[in-house]
């Protein structure tokens, strides 16, 4: 059974969507659920869970405006929580591996 590049890209997109849904589900569970952080490590974990998407979104906005030829789709995607993970692993790491893609 041969897999085409399109199939691989569809599977990667599906995997990233599942990761984003799972992380948002954990955040929803923290907000709505009966669990309450009782020690410092749990508080740091919760602060990271809610702070990281905001900081990552700002980084993604900056990086998309600065380095992408057509930044609008990536700017809009930056408003989706945890989408910066996809952007880093699928766009930035690929760009670093292929320096001829980066515009000066």
N, C-alpha and C positions, 0 to 999 in steps of 0.2 A: 504494500500500500504506500503510494508515494504522496508526500505532503508538499503542497505548493507554498510559496512564500505568503500568499494570501491567507492560507489556513493557519500558518504559524502566527501571522500578525493578528488574526482574529482570536486565536487562543491567548496570546499575550494581552490583548485588550480585555478579554473576558477575565483573565487572572487579575489584572489591575483593578477592574471593576469590583471583583469579589473582595480584594484586599481593602479597598476604600469603603465598601459597604460594611465589612466586618469592623473596621476601626470606628466608623460612625455608629454602628450598633453598640459597641463598647461604650462610647461616649453617651449615647442615649440611655444605656443601662445605668451608668453612673449618675446621670441627672434624674431619671425617673425612678430608678430602683431603690430598695430599702438600704442599700449599702452606704456606709459612711466611713471615710478614712480615719483611722485611729492613731497612726504613728507618722513620723516624718517621711519615711520612705514612700508610703502610700500617697501622702500629700504631694510629694515631688513628682510621682508618677502621674497623678491627676493633672497637676499643673503642666507637665510636659504634654500630656494627651490633648489638652485644650489650647496650649500655647504654640505648639509646633505647627499646626495648620496655618495659623495666622502669620507666623514668621516665614514659613515656607512659601506661602502665597505671595508675600511681599518680595521675597527673593525671586520667585518665578516671574513676577511682573517685571522686575528690573532686568533679569536675564533675557526674557523674551523681547522686551523693547530694545535692548542693547544688541542682541546677537541674531535675532530671527529676521529673515527677509520680509515675511508677512506676519507680524506679531499679533494681530487682532484675535485669531482663534486661541492662541495661547494666553493672551490677556484675559479673555472670557473664561477660559478653563481654570485660570488661577483662582477664581471665586468658588470653585468646587473644593471642599475640604479634602486634604491629602492628595490632591492631584499633582502637587510638586514632587511627590515620590516618583510618579510615572515620568514626569518631565526630566528629572535628574537621571533616572536609570535608562530611559529610552532615547533621550535627546542629547543630554550633556555628555554622558559617558561615550556615546557613539561619536559625538563631535570631537572629543579629546582623542579618540582612537584614529580619527580621520581628519587631520588638521587642514586639509585642503577645502573642507566644507565651510569652515569658519570665514565669515566675511571680515575684512579688516576694519 
